């Protein structure tokens, strides 16, 4: 399948693991991936998600370390497609990457709304993770009553307390709940993935691999796991 990834264009940046882990699992199984953003061009990764940066939260993230050693993959982050220029008909599935930037420019956003409405109307797969799940609130008439997860308000509060600032204008949990989504979460930084039909969502960066594997199984229509 051909899968479209959306990342934020905001200066706060996107969370690297929420791009690299789904990219790895999906690409490994032969799926083709393109990366788009609202403004196109270079997308900024949150430095605390860069395993090579000082003060990184992800120093043991081998997947992201490997991704950053491949120049062709790094170029995809530096040369994202402008969302308005994407040929949506050519894609089978969507993944919205999180990170604080998603809560800055992926909601409210008319271009993101148009993308989501296209995928929804065509019965295509839609996936979101962490702050990226706030994008679902662009289509409240479609997502009302659907089950999903994203970065919790408690997790956002803990980040704010750590860095001493209110760094984003919108928080996924209350915005999603206001859109009528049946929001659920586990304890802060716990692993949590929700599937509702062709909609899949992950709570946070800790859920990135579990989300990616669950998404892969959703696309395949089956799981390789046999319980006896």
C-alpha positions in Angstrom: 0.0 0.0 0.0 1.0 3.6 -0.3 0.8 5.5 3.0 0.8 9.3 3.7 2.5 10.6 6.8 1.6 14.0 8.1 4.0 16.0 10.3 3.8 19.4 11.8 5.5 22.5 10.3 5.5 24.3 13.6 8.8 25.3 15.3 8.1 23.2 18.3 8.6 20.2 16.1 7.4 16.7 15.7 8.3 13.7 17.9 10.8 11.6 16.0 9.9 8.1 17.4 6.3 8.7 16.3 7.5 8.9 12.7 10.4 6.5 12.7 8.8 3.5 14.4 5.7 3.4 12.2 8.0 4.1 9.2 10.2 1.2 10.0 7.5 -1.4 10.6 5.4 -0.3 7.6 8.3 0.1 5.2 9.8 -3.3 6.3 6.6 -5.0 5.0 6.9 -3.3 1.6 4.5 -0.3 2.1 5.5 2.9 0.3 5.6 6.1 2.5 5.6 9.8 1.7 5.8 12.6 4.2 3.8 15.8 4.0 3.4 18.9 6.2 1.2 22.0 6.1 3.9 24.2 4.8 6.1 21.7 3.0 9.8 21.7 3.0 11.9 21.1 6.1 10.1 19.7 9.1 11.7 20.3 12.5 12.1 17.5 15.0 11.7 18.2 18.7 15.3 18.1 19.9 14.3 16.1 23.0 13.2 13.4 20.7 16.5 13.3 18.9 18.5 10.4 20.4 21.8 12.1 19.6 20.9 15.5 21.3 21.8 16.6 24.7 18.9 16.2 27.1 17.2 13.7 24.8 14.3 11.6 26.2 15.1 9.0 23.6 18.8 8.1 24.0 18.1 4.4 23.7 15.8 4.6 20.6 17.7 2.4 18.2 15.1 2.8 15.5 15.4 6.6 15.4 19.2 6.3 15.5 19.1 4.1 12.5 16.7 6.3 10.6 19.0 9.3 11.1 22.0 7.5 9.7 20.2 7.1 6.3 20.6 10.2 4.2 17.6 9.4 1.9 15.3 9.1 4.9 16.7 12.3 6.5 16.0 14.0 3.1 12.4 13.1 3.4 12.1 15.1 6.6 14.0 18.0 5.0 11.8 18.0 1.9 8.2 17.2 3.0 5.4 17.6 0.4 3.2 20.6 0.9 -0.2 19.2 2.1 -2.1 21.1 -0.5 0.0 19.5 -3.3 -0.6 15.9 -2.2 -2.5 13.7 -4.6 -4.8 12.1 -2.0 -6.3 9.6 -4.4 -2.9 7.8 -4.7 -2.8 6.8 -1.0 -4.4 3.9 0.8 -3.7 4.9 4.4 -2.8 7.9 6.6 -0.6 8.3 9.7 -0.5 11.6 11.6 2.7 12.0 13.6 2.6 13.6 17.1 4.8 15.9 19.0 3.9 19.3 20.4 3.9 21.0 17.0 0.8 18.9 16.0 -1.2 20.8 18.6 0.0 24.1 17.1 -0.8 23.7 13.4 -2.6 20.4 12.7 -5.7 21.7 14.5 -7.6 23.7 13.5 -6.4 23.3 10.0 -8.5 23.3 6.8 -6.0 21.4 4.8 -5.7 18.6 7.4 -9.5 18.6 7.5 -9.7 18.1 3.8 -7.2 15.2 4.0 -9.1 13.5 6.8 -12.5 14.0 5.0 -11.0 12.4 1.9 -9.7 9.4 3.7 -12.9 9.0 5.7 -15.2 9.2 2.7 -13.1 6.7 0.7 -13.1 4.2 3.6 -9.3 4.4 3.9 -7.2 3.7 7.0 -6.6 6.6 9.3 -4.0 6.5 12.1 -2.9 9.1 14.6 -0.6 9.1 17.6 0.0 11.3 20.7 -0.6 15.1 19.9 -1.2 14.0 16.3 -4.6 12.7 17.4 -5.8 16.2 17.9 -6.1 16.4 14.1 -9.2 14.2 14.3 -11.1 17.1 15.9 -11.0 18.8 12.5 -13.9 16.5 11.4 -16.2 16.3 14.5 -19.2 15.2 12.4 -17.2 12.1 11.4 -15.4 11.1 14.6 -18.2 11.8 17.1 -18.9 8.5 18.8 -15.7 6.8 17.7 -13.1 5.5 20.1 -9.6 6.9 20.1 -6.7 7.9 22.2 -3.9 10.5 22.2 -1.6 12.4 24.6 -3.5 12.8 27.8 -4.1 16.1 29.6 -2.2 14.7 32.6 0.8 14.0 30.4 0.7 17.5 29.0 0.5 18.9 32.5 3.6 16.9 33.5 5.5 18.2 30.5 4.5 21.8 31.3 5.6 21.4 34.9 9.0 20.0 33.8 9.7 22.8 31.4 7.9 25.6 33.2 5.8 26.9 30.3 2.5 26.5 28.5 4.0 25.4 25.2 0.9 24.6 23.0 -2.4 26.3 22.4 -4.6 23.2 22.4 -4.5 19.9 24.3 -5.5 16.6 22.5 -7.7 15.1 25.2 -10.1 18.0 25.9 -10.3 18.9 22.2 -11.0 15.3 21.2 -13.6 14.9 23.9 -15.3 18.2 22.8 -15.5 16.7 19.2 -17.5 13.8 20.6 -14.7 11.2 20.5 -14.8 8.4 23.1 -11.4 9.2 24.5 -9.5 6.7 26.6 -6.0 6.6 28.1 -3.8 4.7 30.5 -1.5 6.0 33.2 1.0 8.7 32.1 3.5 7.3 29.7 1.7 4.0 29.6 1.3 2.0 26.4 -2.2 2.3 24.9 -3.5 1.7 21.3 -7.2 1.9 20.3 -8.7 0.5 17.1 -12.2 1.4 16.0 -12.9 0.1 12.5 -10.4 1.6 10.2 -9.4 4.2 12.7 -6.3 3.5 14.9 -4.7 5.7 17.5 -1.8 5.6 20.0 -1.5 7.5 23.3 2.1 8.6 23.3 5.7 7.9 22.1 5.9 4.9 24.4 3.1 3.4 22.3 4.8 4.0 19.0 6.0 0.5 18.2 2.8 -1.2 19.6 0.8 1.3 17.5 2.9 0.6 14.4 2.6 -3.2 14.7 -1.2 -3.0 15.4 -1.5 -0.7 12.3 0.4 -3.2 10.2 -1.9 -6.0 11.3 -4.9 -3.8 10.6 -3.7 -3.1 7.0 -3.1 -6.9 6.5 -6.5 -7.8 7.9 -4.9 -10.4 10.2 -2.4 -10.9 13.0 0.6 -13.2 12.8 0.2 -14.0 16.5 -1.4 -17.4 17.3 -2.5 -18.0 20.9 -2.8 -21.7 21.9 
